[in-house]
Amino acid sequence: MRRFLTTLTAVLITLWLPVTLAAEAIPLYEIPPDTDQWTGPEHAYFSEIFRTDVVTNVSTPTITAFLPPAADANGIGVVIAPGGGFHALSINSEGNDVAKWLNDRGVAAFVLRYRLVPSGEDGVEEMISKSQEESFKAMSQIVPLAGADGLRAMALVRKRATTFNVDPNRIGFMGFSAGGAVTVHVAYHSDSQSRPAFVAPIYTANRWLADTALPNTVPPAFIVAATDDQLGLAIDSVNLYTQWLHAKVPAELHMYSYGGHGFGMRKQNLPSDSWIERFGDWLDNWATKNP
């Protein structure tokens, strides 16, 4: 028994020492509702079209927890919703890489895999093969489910705040493109359990909530986009900022002349490359004002 325990301890130490991030995939539901339309598993692969790793056909939503070392943790947490047109998740550039950047600054991060449009092995290829009308219809049908997953993720992180070593009152929500739409959905529809302390919609698609009245419970916002967004979504971020401005809720907007759509953590040798540092500055200021 002693030899077994010694060996087990050595194995655990070997596994633990090189690891600076604790990653754990946690299902949001025991049995996800409204999933009878999906067949087959999730698909994770490198998309030649997106030129990055993606995940498609998500029917069982989860969060993956990336936690900084306890000694470095500052108590702030961020749920991250990658984008991909509700057909895919750009899981690294708009998810895991963002989480690692936040971890380096003591922030806990939770990468959300929300439900996507059902697809085969290559959801990205299927998305671009659809007409604009077909694609928008498919996305519109999935938005309420993805939004519900965002709310569920927020509530789950808050419920397990002690386990994750975060302050339940200092958990925010960030999302990119379609994930930005999930972010705005969370800001509009949250209750006391799922309400984020702040939101960061990045080159968001806000078409599904454009005519919805802004509730008086929305949190402060950090908003980023590029004027030359190929999908024409720059105006969505401008309109979003205007709504926050009229509501007299603190908001910060960064509009870069160049950067396109979907830049995430990619480096393009453009000023938009530094958006994440600007978010870090904003978050430091928010933390100072919300101790």
C-alpha positions as CSV (number, residue, x, y, z in Angstrom):
1,M,0.0,0.0,0.0
2,R,2.8,2.4,0.9
3,R,4.5,1.7,-2.5
4,F,1.2,2.3,-4.3
5,L,0.7,5.6,-2.5
6,T,4.2,6.7,-3.2
7,T,3.8,5.9,-6.9
8,L,0.5,7.6,-7.0
9,T,1.9,10.7,-5.4
10,A,4.8,10.8,-7.8
11,V,2.4,10.5,-10.8
12,L,0.2,13.3,-9.5
13,I,3.2,15.5,-8.9
14,T,4.5,14.8,-12.4
15,L,1.1,15.7,-13.9
16,W,0.6,18.7,-11.8
17,L,3.9,20.5,-11.9
18,P,4.0,21.5,-15.6
19,V,0.4,22.6,-15.6
20,T,-0.4,26.2,-15.0
21,L,-4.0,26.0,-16.1
22,A,-6.6,23.8,-14.6
23,A,-9.0,22.7,-17.4
24,E,-12.2,20.9,-16.6
25,A,-15.2,20.5,-19.0
26,I,-18.4,20.8,-17.1
27,P,-21.8,20.1,-18.6
28,L,-24.4,22.8,-18.1
29,Y,-27.3,20.4,-17.9
30,E,-27.9,16.9,-16.7
31,I,-30.0,16.4,-19.9
32,P,-29.9,19.4,-22.3
33,P,-33.4,20.5,-23.3
34,D,-34.6,20.8,-26.9
35,T,-31.8,18.7,-28.4
36,D,-33.9,16.2,-30.4
37,Q,-32.8,17.9,-33.7
38,W,-29.1,16.9,-33.3
39,T,-27.6,13.7,-34.5
40,G,-24.0,12.6,-34.1
41,P,-21.3,14.0,-31.9
42,E,-19.4,17.2,-31.7
43,H,-16.7,17.7,-34.3
44,A,-13.3,19.3,-33.5
45,Y,-11.0,20.0,-36.5
46,F,-8.9,22.5,-38.3
47,S,-11.1,24.5,-40.7
48,E,-9.3,25.5,-43.9
49,I,-12.0,28.1,-44.5
50,F,-11.6,29.8,-41.1
51,R,-7.9,28.9,-41.0
52,T,-8.2,27.9,-37.3
53,D,-9.3,25.1,-35.1
54,V,-13.1,24.9,-34.7
55,V,-15.8,22.9,-32.9
56,T,-19.1,22.2,-34.6
57,N,-22.4,20.4,-34.0
58,V,-22.5,21.2,-30.2
59,S,-25.6,19.7,-28.7
60,T,-24.4,19.2,-25.1
61,P,-23.2,22.7,-23.9
62,T,-20.3,22.8,-21.5
63,I,-17.9,25.3,-19.9
64,T,-14.2,24.5,-19.6
65,A,-12.6,26.1,-16.6
66,F,-9.1,27.7,-17.0
67,L,-8.0,28.7,-13.5
68,P,-4.8,30.7,-12.6
69,P,-2.6,29.5,-9.7
70,A,-4.4,30.2,-6.5
71,A,-1.6,32.6,-5.3
72,D,-2.2,34.7,-8.4
73,A,-6.0,34.7,-8.6
74,N,-7.6,38.2,-8.2
75,G,-11.1,36.9,-7.8
76,I,-12.4,38.0,-11.2
77,G,-13.9,35.5,-13.6
78,V,-14.9,35.8,-17.2
79,V,-17.2,33.5,-19.2
80,I,-16.0,33.4,-22.8
81,A,-18.3,32.6,-25.8
82,P,-16.3,32.0,-29.0
83,G,-17.9,33.0,-32.3
84,G,-18.5,31.2,-35.6
85,G,-21.8,32.2,-37.1
86,F,-23.7,29.8,-34.7
87,H,-22.4,27.0,-36.9
88,A,-19.0,26.7,-35.3
89,L,-16.8,27.9,-32.4
90,S,-13.4,29.4,-33.1
91,I,-12.3,27.6,-30.0
92,N,-8.7,28.8,-29.8
93,S,-8.4,32.4,-31.1
94,E,-11.7,33.4,-29.5
95,G,-11.7,31.0,-26.6
96,N,-8.8,29.1,-25.1
97,D,-6.2,31.7,-26.1
98,V,-8.2,34.4,-24.5
99,A,-8.6,32.3,-21.4
100,K,-4.8,31.8,-21.1
101,W,-4.2,35.5,-21.5
102,L,-6.6,36.2,-18.7
103,N,-5.1,33.5,-16.5
104,D,-1.7,35.2,-16.8
105,R,-3.3,38.3,-15.2
106,G,-4.9,36.3,-12.4
107,V,-8.4,36.1,-14.0
108,A,-10.3,32.8,-14.0
109,A,-11.8,32.1,-17.4
110,F,-14.6,29.7,-18.5
111,V,-14.8,28.9,-22.2
112,L,-18.4,28.2,-23.2
113,R,-19.4,25.6,-25.8
114,Y,-23.0,26.7,-26.5
115,R,-25.4,24.9,-28.8
116,L,-24.9,25.3,-32.5
117,V,-26.8,24.7,-35.7
118,P,-26.9,20.9,-36.2
119,S,-24.4,19.9,-38.9
120,G,-22.3,17.1,-40.3
121,E,-18.6,16.7,-40.1
122,D,-17.8,20.1,-41.5
123,G,-20.2,22.7,-40.1
124,V,-18.2,25.6,-41.6
125,E,-18.5,24.2,-45.1
126,E,-22.2,23.7,-44.6
127,M,-22.7,27.2,-43.4
128,I,-21.0,28.9,-46.4
129,S,-22.9,26.6,-48.8
130,K,-26.2,28.0,-47.6
131,S,-27.9,31.0,-49.0
132,Q,-27.9,34.1,-46.9
133,E,-31.6,33.5,-46.1
134,E,-31.1,29.9,-45.2
135,S,-28.2,30.7,-43.0
136,F,-30.0,33.5,-41.1
137,K,-33.0,31.3,-40.6
138,A,-30.9,28.5,-39.1
139,M,-29.1,31.0,-36.9
140,S,-32.3,32.6,-35.7
141,Q,-33.6,29.3,-34.6
142,I,-30.5,28.5,-32.5
143,V,-30.1,31.9,-30.9
144,P,-32.6,31.4,-28.1
145,L,-30.9,28.1,-27.2
146,A,-27.4,29.5,-27.3
147,G,-28.6,32.5,-25.2
148,A,-30.1,30.1,-22.6
149,D,-26.7,28.3,-22.5
150,G,-25.0,31.6,-21.8
151,L,-27.4,32.4,-18.9
152,R,-26.9,28.9,-17.6
153,A,-23.1,29.2,-17.7
154,M,-23.2,32.4,-15.8
155,A,-25.4,30.9,-13.1
156,L,-23.3,27.8,-12.8
157,V,-20.0,29.8,-12.4
158,R,-21.6,32.0,-9.8
159,K,-23.0,28.9,-7.9
160,R,-19.6,27.3,-7.9
161,A,-17.7,30.5,-7.2
162,T,-16.0,29.2,-4.1
163,T,-14.8,26.1,-6.0
164,F,-13.4,28.3,-8.8
165,N,-11.8,30.8,-6.3
166,V,-13.7,33.7,-7.8
167,D,-15.9,36.4,-6.2
168,P,-19.5,35.8,-7.2
169,N,-20.0,39.5,-7.7
170,R,-17.0,39.9,-10.0
171,I,-17.9,37.5,-12.9
172,G,-18.3,39.0,-16.4
173,F,-19.2,37.7,-19.8
174,M,-17.3,38.1,-23.1
175,G,-18.2,36.9,-26.5
176,F,-17.1,37.2,-30.1
177,S,-19.3,37.7,-33.2
178,A,-22.1,35.1,-32.6
179,G,-20.7,34.7,-29.1
180,G,-21.1,38.5,-28.8
181,A,-24.8,38.0,-29.6
182,V,-24.9,35.4,-26.7
183,T,-23.2,38.0,-24.5
184,V,-25.8,40.7,-25.3
185,H,-28.6,38.1,-24.8
186,V,-27.2,37.4,-21.3
187,A,-27.0,41.2,-20.6
188,Y,-30.6,41.7,-21.7
189,H,-32.3,38.6,-20.1
190,S,-30.3,37.8,-17.0
191,D,-31.8,37.6,-13.5
192,S,-30.0,37.9,-10.1
193,Q,-28.3,34.5,-10.5
194,S,-27.2,34.9,-14.1
195,R,-26.5,38.6,-14.3
196,P,-22.8,39.4,-15.2
197,A,-20.9,42.1,-13.5
198,F,-19.7,43.4,-16.9
199,V,-20.0,42.4,-20.5
200,A,-17.5,42.6,-23.4
201,P,-19.2,42.0,-26.8
202,I,-16.4,41.8,-29.4
203,Y,-17.4,42.5,-33.1
204,T,-20.8,41.4,-32.0
205,A,-23.7,40.4,-34.2
206,N,-26.6,42.2,-32.5
207,R,-29.3,41.8,-35.1
208,W,-31.5,39.5,-33.0
209,L,-31.9,42.1,-30.2
210,A,-31.7,45.3,-32.1
211,D,-35.4,46.2,-31.4
212,T,-35.4,45.0,-27.8
213,A,-35.6,47.7,-25.1
214,L,-32.5,47.9,-23.0
215,P,-33.3,46.8,-19.4
216,N,-32.2,49.0,-16.5
217,T,-30.1,46.2,-15.1
218,V,-27.5,46.0,-17.8
219,P,-23.9,46.0,-16.5
220,P,-21.0,48.1,-17.7
221,A,-19.7,47.2,-21.2
222,F,-16.5,47.1,-23.1
223,I,-17.1,47.0,-26.9
224,V,-14.7,46.4,-29.8
225,A,-15.0,46.1,-33.6
226,A,-13.3,47.1,-36.8
227,T,-14.8,49.6,-39.3
228,D,-13.8,47.4,-42.2
229,D,-15.7,44.4,-40.7
230,Q,-16.4,42.2,-43.8
231,L,-19.8,41.2,-42.5
232,G,-20.9,44.8,-42.0
233,L,-21.2,44.4,-38.3
234,A,-19.4,47.5,-37.3
235,I,-22.7,49.4,-37.0
236,D,-24.0,46.8,-34.5
237,S,-21.2,47.7,-32.0
238,V,-21.8,51.5,-32.6
239,N,-25.6,51.0,-32.0
240,L,-24.9,48.9,-28.9
241,Y,-22.6,51.6,-27.4
242,T,-25.3,54.2,-28.2
243,Q,-27.9,52.2,-26.3
244,W,-25.6,52.0,-23.2
245,L,-24.8,55.7,-23.6
246,H,-28.5,56.7,-23.6
247,A,-29.1,54.4,-20.6
248,K,-26.2,56.2,-18.8
249,V,-24.5,52.9,-18.1
250,P,-20.7,53.0,-18.2
251,A,-19.4,51.8,-21.6
252,E,-16.2,52.0,-23.6
253,L,-16.1,51.6,-27.4
254,H,-13.0,50.8,-29.5
255,M,-13.5,51.1,-33.3
256,Y,-10.4,50.3,-35.3
257,S,-10.1,51.5,-38.8
258,Y,-8.7,48.1,-39.9
259,G,-8.9,44.7,-38.5
260,G,-11.7,43.0,-40.3
261,H,-14.0,40.4,-38.7
262,G,-12.9,37.6,-36.5
263,F,-9.4,38.8,-35.5
264,G,-9.7,37.5,-32.0
265,M,-6.2,36.8,-30.7
266,R,-4.6,36.6,-34.1
267,K,-1.8,39.0,-34.9
268,Q,-2.2,41.0,-38.2
269,N,0.3,43.8,-37.5
270,L,-2.6,46.2,-37.1
271,P,-3.6,48.4,-34.2
272,S,-6.5,46.0,-33.6
273,D,-3.9,43.4,-32.4
274,S,-3.8,45.3,-29.1
275,W,-7.5,45.2,-28.3
276,I,-6.9,42.6,-25.5
277,E,-4.5,44.9,-23.8
278,R,-7.1,47.6,-23.9
279,F,-9.6,45.2,-22.4
280,G,-7.0,44.5,-19.7
281,D,-6.7,48.2,-19.0
282,W,-10.5,48.6,-18.8
283,L,-10.8,45.6,-16.5
284,D,-8.1,46.9,-14.2
285,N,-10.1,50.2,-14.0
286,W,-13.4,48.4,-13.5
287,A,-11.8,46.3,-10.7
288,T,-10.5,49.4,-8.9
289,K,-14.0,51.0,-9.0
290,N,-15.7,47.7,-7.9
291,P,-13.5,46.3,-5.1
